[in-house]
Each structure stands twice: as C-alpha cells, then as structure tokens.
Amino acid sequence: MAHPLHHAESSARKFGGVPDDYQFVHDWFDSSKEHLGLFVHRAQKHHTVGIYDAERHFGRSLTNSAGRVVPIRWIGEQHVREDCQGRIPSLADWLVRIQPEPWMANGRIDNDPTQIVGDPRAVWIEAVSNHQTILGFEDWLLKVSVEHIQHRQNRAAA
C-alpha cells in the first residue's frame, strides 16, 4: 500500500463505516515515514509489538460510523498484512536483518577520559589536520578502539 488513506479505505470495506473511522490508526502506523520515506520505516511499527502498541495507544477497540465495534488489533493486523505481503512479522524478524555497525555495539561511559567525545569523524579530521595520523577513518577508529581496550586492561591489571 502506498498511503495510509488506502489502508483506511480498505478498513472501511472490510469492517464497515467510512475511511475516516480508521484514518488515525493507519496514520499512526505510517508516522515513521516522517523520518525515512523508504519501506524500511516499517521496522518501527509493522510487527507484532507494533500492533499491541497501537492497542495500548488507542484502546482495545473503536466504534465506527456504522455502529460496529472493531478491535484496534484487527485494524493493525490488516495494515501490517497489507504492507508485508500477507504476513505479520515479529519485531525480531526486523531486528535480525539490521546490518550491524561499530557504533551500535559499544557503549561508553562519558566520564572516561580515553573516550572520544562528540563526533568521531570530527576528531579524526582534526587529528589528520594536526599531522597526528595518516590513517583513514575506519583504520583510525579501529586503532583508537584497540588503544582504549588496552588502556582499560592496563587499568584493570594495576
């Protein structure tokens, strides 16, 4: 589906009433398009947890303009199925497909003086400008990370 309106029209055909009865639920599911206008925005809410989050957010049901009580979960399931080729993925189905990046894996304590504070690219650019390194960014970042680990190990051993 291309737009929340199309989902709302589908809900009206399926559950009765008019598209406006359902528009707010479908707008909520697709609100992550505000951040990224690609299909991967669906990783935020198009899964089992997202469906239950919608229910917590909007309540268990709504009463459409035809007087029919429709569970929010049914509306969420319909939305997700229409966008995910008939299936309802789990949150894990989305998360295991994320391509890991180094910044995702290692937390840091802000008061550790050996840590880079701020944007590591800016720190690297400054190091290159000051002739402190000739390494490319990825190699420099690896070197700094290894030095940090060695520093922590030395402190722990002392």
N, C-alpha and C positions, 0 to 999 in steps of 0.2 A: 504494500500500500504506500502511496506517496504522501498522503496528508492526513492529519487527524480527522478532518471532515469526512473523508472516505470511510474511515473506521466508524464514525458516528452514524453515517448513512447505513452502513452495514448492520450496526446495532439496532437501528430503528426497524430495519427489515426483519431482523432475527427476533427481537424482543417486543416489537410494537412501539407505539409512540412516534416521536419525531426526533431527528438528529440532535436538536438542541438539548434533549433529555440526557444525552450521553457525551456531548462535546467536551465537557470539563474533565471527564475521566481520560479520554483519549488525548487531550492536550497535555495532561499530566504525564502520561506515558512517553510522549514525544518531546517533553520540555528539554531533554538533554540535547536536542538539536540546536538549542541556543548556544551551546559550547562547541559543537562539532557537527557540521552538516553532512556527515557521512554515515553510512549504515552502522558503523561501529558504535555510534551513540547509543545503540540499543543495549549495549553491555550494562548500562546503568540501571535499567528498569525492566527490560524484556526477559524476564526469567521468573522462576517460582517465587523467589523472595520479593521481587517487584510486585507481583500480583498480590501477595499478602500485605505488602507495604501500602498498596492502593486501598485495600480493605481497611487497614488501620487509619489511613488518612481520611477516607471519605465515609467510613462506616460500612456496615455489612451489606447494605442494600440501598437502592433508590426507588422511588415510585415514579414511573414515567407518566407522561401526559395522558396515557390511555388508562391510568389507574393500576397498572400492573407493577408489582413489587419485583425488582430484578436485582439479584445479588451482584455486588461490585466484583466479586471474584469471577463470575461468568463473563462480565464485560472485559475484565483484564485478560482472562484466558482467550477470549475471542481476539482481542487486539494482538496479543503475543503470537497466537497461531497464524494470524493473517500476515504478520511480518516475518515469521521464522519458518516458513514453508510447512505449516501444519503442526509443528511441534512446540512444546513448551520446554525450553532448556532450563537447566538449573543454573544458579549463579556460578557453580564450579565449572560448568560447560564453557562459560565465557572466560573465567579467570585462568584456566589452564592454557588458554590459547594466547595469553598475553606474552609478547616477546620480552623476556627479562632484559633489563638494562642495569648497569652497575649502580646507578643512583637509587634503584629500587631495593637493593639487597642490604645495604649497610647503613644503619642508623648512626648517629653521632651524638656525643654529649657536647653541648655548646660551650661549656667551660673548659674543654680540653684544649690547651694551647697548641697542640700539634695538629689540630684540625684546620682545614681550610674553612674560613668563614665567608659567606656570601657566594658569589658566582664563581665556580672553579675555572671557567673559561677566562674570566677577567683576571684572576690570579695568575693563570698560565701566561696570558698575553703580557702581563706586567713582568713576569719572570723572563720571557723571551726578550722584551724591550730592554731589560736591565742586564742582558747577556748572562743570566743565571742558568739558562738551559737552551739547548738546541733541539730538544726532543719535540716531537709532535704532541698534540694534546693528549691522545689516548695513551701513548707511551709515558708521558709525564705524569698523567693521572695514576697509572699503574705504579710508577716509581714512588710517587708520594704516598700511595696506599701501602706499599710494601714497607717504606720507611716508618710509617705510622704504626704498622703492626709490630715491627722490630722494636720501636720505641716503647710500645705498651708491654711487650715481652720482657724488655730490659728492666722496666719499672717493676713489673711483677716479680722478677727474679731477685731484685735488690732487697 
